[in-house]
Amino acid sequence: MTTNTIAEPTSEPLRVRDLTCWLERFAPLSLAEDWDNVGLLMGDPDAPVTRVMTCLTVTPQTAAEAIADQIDLIVSHHPILFRGIKRLRADRGDTGFLWTLARAGVAVYSPHTAFDNCPGGINDELAQRLGLNDVRPLRPPAATEQFKLVVFTPESDLEPVRRAAAQAGAGVIGDYTFCSFELRGRGTFLGGDATNPTIGQAGRLETVEEVRLEMVCPPERVDEVVRAVIQAHSYEEPAYDLVKLHTPGRGPGVGRIGTLDESHTLESLAAHVARVLGLPKVELAGDPTRPARTLAIMCGAGDDVLGDARRAGADALLTGEARFHRGLEAFQEGIGLILAGHYATERPGVERLAARLSEAFPTLRVHAARRERDPFQSVAARPRTA
């Protein structure tokens, strides 16, 4: 789990940009799902910050709290702009509170799925609260398939060939481009009668000082890169190799899985979850008497990792909400499915994030939203009165 980093002391006032830089180091936006909308979604990066509020969702209630407390920056787990707002009007219930925040100069930042899975993020917070040991990714980061292009060129062709390959998409490693390796040596060739070699003569064994140039290349760019290299190369028949590479995945993966100190049944495990999260009850799909000690976790709406949990050897998956047929699937596959509610599985991370920000920026006033509530409430049946 990641450790907190305290910001360097400075005489300059803190600005929104300072907070977003810290947040992006803590929960890199590259970890977010492709469909997500994360980062600074509203506000001036250079605006000063003295008060920060974290929350699960910006609602009229949390927005009113932010205005009352003179908050400068809201860190909201869920994005405020997600499905595309076409009108931002003060007289509409779905956008009026956003208009109020914008007029007050309140900035809004959302880490969402980057925060779910980052080290020290929401899934890790749940694992820690529930007392899991040997915590690891439920779905490890996917390995990447690439090719290494190896091409041999005379010294005079080295830069044109490197540039052509890079511009066609080779040589990209993370945020770096034009990445390559070169090694000098000697090449030999014997051209046939119909050849017209750039160096030497046909029918004579030639020895040429050459450079071995290596660059990585994504599979979808291989054809274009090879064409660019051949076009930039002065040889009639450039010599090149394509070597398939398998790069282990990097990053924290998706979800978490770990083991509990004590053995449980599914029923007692579900009760343990309810007790730790301060809930009156949770929902359980699966045989309540089945032994359970290994628990998978996916905060929010995470029923799509049920198959991952089963393949990883979990006895149960804890998530916030699930579709009906996932419950049937859990019964059929012999794995428990514990539903604690979307709010309950993500709110602990929001509270912990407020504490982390306070530790990192001691001069800031930071709190988790006090008016935020789970929109769903349990209502017990009542006897009918005459």
HELIX and SHEET records of a PDB file:
HELIX    1   1 VAL A   16  PHE A   26  1                                  11    
HELIX    2   2 LEU A   29  LEU A   31  5                                   3    
HELIX    3   3 PRO A   60  ALA A   68  1                                   9    
HELIX    4   4 GLY A   96  ARG A  103  1                                   8    
HELIX    5   5 HIS A  112  ASN A  117  1                                   6    
HELIX    6   6 ILE A  122  LEU A  130  1                                   9    
HELIX    7   7 GLU A  155  ASP A  157  5                                   3    
HELIX    8   8 LEU A  158  GLN A  167  1                                  10    
HELIX    9   9 PRO A  219  ARG A  221  5                                   3    
HELIX   10  10 VAL A  222  ALA A  232  1                                  11    
HELIX   11  11 LEU A  266  VAL A  276  1                                  11    
HELIX   12  12 ASP A  303  VAL A  305  5                                   3    
HELIX   13  13 LEU A  306  ARG A  311  1                                   6    
HELIX   14  14 PHE A  324  GLU A  333  1                                  10    
HELIX   15  15 HIS A  342  ALA A  360  1                                  19    
SHEET    1   A 5 GLY A  39  MET A  42  0                                        
SHEET    2   A 5 ALA A 107  SER A 110 -1                                        
SHEET    3   A 5 LEU A  73  SER A  76  1                                        
SHEET    4   A 5 ARG A  51  CYS A  55  1                                        
SHEET    5   A 5 ARG A 365  ALA A 368  1                                        
SHEET    1   B 6 ASN A 133  ARG A 139  0                                        
SHEET    2   B 6 VAL A 254  THR A 265 -1                                        
SHEET    3   B 6 PRO A 291  MET A 298 -1                                        
SHEET    4   B 6 ALA A 316  THR A 319  1                                        
SHEET    5   B 6 GLY A 336  LEU A 339  1                                        
SHEET    6   B 6 GLU A 283  ALA A 285 -1                                        
SHEET    1   C 4 PHE A 181  LEU A 190  0                                        
SHEET    2   C 4 LEU A 205  CYS A 217 -1                                        
SHEET    3   C 4 THR A 144  PRO A 154 -1                                        
SHEET    4   C 4 TYR A 240  THR A 247 -1                                        
END                                                                             
